């Protein structure tokens, strides 16, 4: 239950949290937290309560069968034992936290090395990665040794206190035997009761240590569970219900939107535009202009610092995030896939889709023939993050997945950036047909893929500096025309005309 809630909460946290997370440490914290909860519950229910009851009963029997001196000495030993255990165990908390921190760091470094296996190999830095991992393990080892030394000190002290208490009570019993106030049988009886008492008492000390350690291991997990998330400040209007189920293409509007990931580094500076239902708007500009930030704002991964974004005329802050995102399909620039089959990765766009629907989406994305050429077809596993496929193949799977979702607003964030020219023409043609029936926002660096857009806006340093159709922007002779000239020269084509393969008329 707790693990499920932890995963649900982590998936519900904003993108800003996940951009700063350390995956290895996060996974380790959840694992330790789960084991800590199990440990605390097990010892609390099955050890602490029965042991306390046994200690109370033995002390009462000693008091009733002998006299108050035996009970007083026994209670004093128990109190000293408990105080010593409490003080020393609490002093070990810092060491346990250090062990957890160094263990998390080691696991993070190991996971990073494995996830970036190809990069490590490219730069032949295996020895460096091993040295970093070994340094973290060495720090963990030092903390573990100090923890074990203090544990040995704790065990020695507990044993000494129990032995002193036992000697004291047995001395009292021996004096009574010598004085004739007690028989030898009662002397043996006292020893038997004390052994019966100290055995569970020793277990109680062990249990307290384990419970305390479990509570420390749970700290990070519960900090994760209490990590706050942004709260929607606007009440959703009635028309916000079932937003994703509407058949009509969506409308999108930016009104004087300002945004920056940090206050001192603004990204968008008063961006405004309208994207009418069923139309295609392209956003171009140099790297760092703020193009991909538009996608993050539309999906509500971040909130604008000023201005507002309207979806179907409704401020997106008033829309349930899940309902908004179900109405939007995104083909990202960097595609990562689940370590599962191609079928699963395509069907992820709409869980429960039929076999025919999955294959139709694959055909439209021009990847069906490639899949069928594989020995296992749609059951082929793509590997960690989809690395068994090429960049272009991963991107076509992502396109098929988004097509299967059949969104009302389609966002293409450099959707053809990893494709060769021939495949790009095929995908561009397919996406062009798909865009005729839905609203499309295309973010592009390669201008040849967006010349058919109804409107193109040029972003530079967070501001719209040019807008118009492809032909109009070429006529302006500004930044867009310069970008087109450079890319056309790279393709060896006429500066004034779009690629003939797109079937578009030459620019005016």
Secondary structure as GFF3:
##gff-version 3
##sequence-region A 1 508
A	DSSP	alpha_helix	2	12	.	.	.	ID=ss1
A	DSSP	alpha_helix	15	20	.	.	.	ID=ss2
A	DSSP	alpha_helix	23	43	.	.	.	ID=ss3
A	DSSP	pi_helix	44	48	.	.	.	ID=ss4
A	DSSP	alpha_helix	49	65	.	.	.	ID=ss5
A	DSSP	alpha_helix	68	91	.	.	.	ID=ss6
A	DSSP	alpha_helix	93	115	.	.	.	ID=ss7
A	DSSP	alpha_helix	117	122	.	.	.	ID=ss8
A	DSSP	alpha_helix	126	178	.	.	.	ID=ss9
A	DSSP	alpha_helix	184	225	.	.	.	ID=ss10
A	DSSP	three_ten_helix	238	240	.	.	.	ID=ss11
A	DSSP	three_ten_helix	243	245	.	.	.	ID=ss12
A	DSSP	beta_strand	252	262	.	.	.	ID=ss13
A	DSSP	beta_strand	265	275	.	.	.	ID=ss14
A	DSSP	beta_strand	280	285	.	.	.	ID=ss15
A	DSSP	alpha_helix	291	298	.	.	.	ID=ss16
A	DSSP	beta_strand	306	311	.	.	.	ID=ss17
A	DSSP	beta_strand	314	315	.	.	.	ID=ss18
A	DSSP	three_ten_helix	316	318	.	.	.	ID=ss19
A	DSSP	alpha_helix	321	326	.	.	.	ID=ss20
A	DSSP	beta_strand	328	331	.	.	.	ID=ss21
A	DSSP	alpha_helix	342	347	.	.	.	ID=ss22
A	DSSP	alpha_helix	355	364	.	.	.	ID=ss23
A	DSSP	alpha_helix	368	373	.	.	.	ID=ss24
A	DSSP	three_ten_helix	377	379	.	.	.	ID=ss25
A	DSSP	three_ten_helix	384	386	.	.	.	ID=ss26
A	DSSP	alpha_helix	391	405	.	.	.	ID=ss27
A	DSSP	beta_strand	409	413	.	.	.	ID=ss28
A	DSSP	alpha_helix	421	435	.	.	.	ID=ss29
A	DSSP	beta_strand	439	443	.	.	.	ID=ss30
A	DSSP	three_ten_helix	447	449	.	.	.	ID=ss31
A	DSSP	beta_strand	455	460	.	.	.	ID=ss32
A	DSSP	beta_strand	463	468	.	.	.	ID=ss33
A	DSSP	alpha_helix	470	476	.	.	.	ID=ss34
A	DSSP	alpha_helix	479	491	.	.	.	ID=ss35
A	DSSP	three_ten_helix	500	502	.	.	.	ID=ss36
###
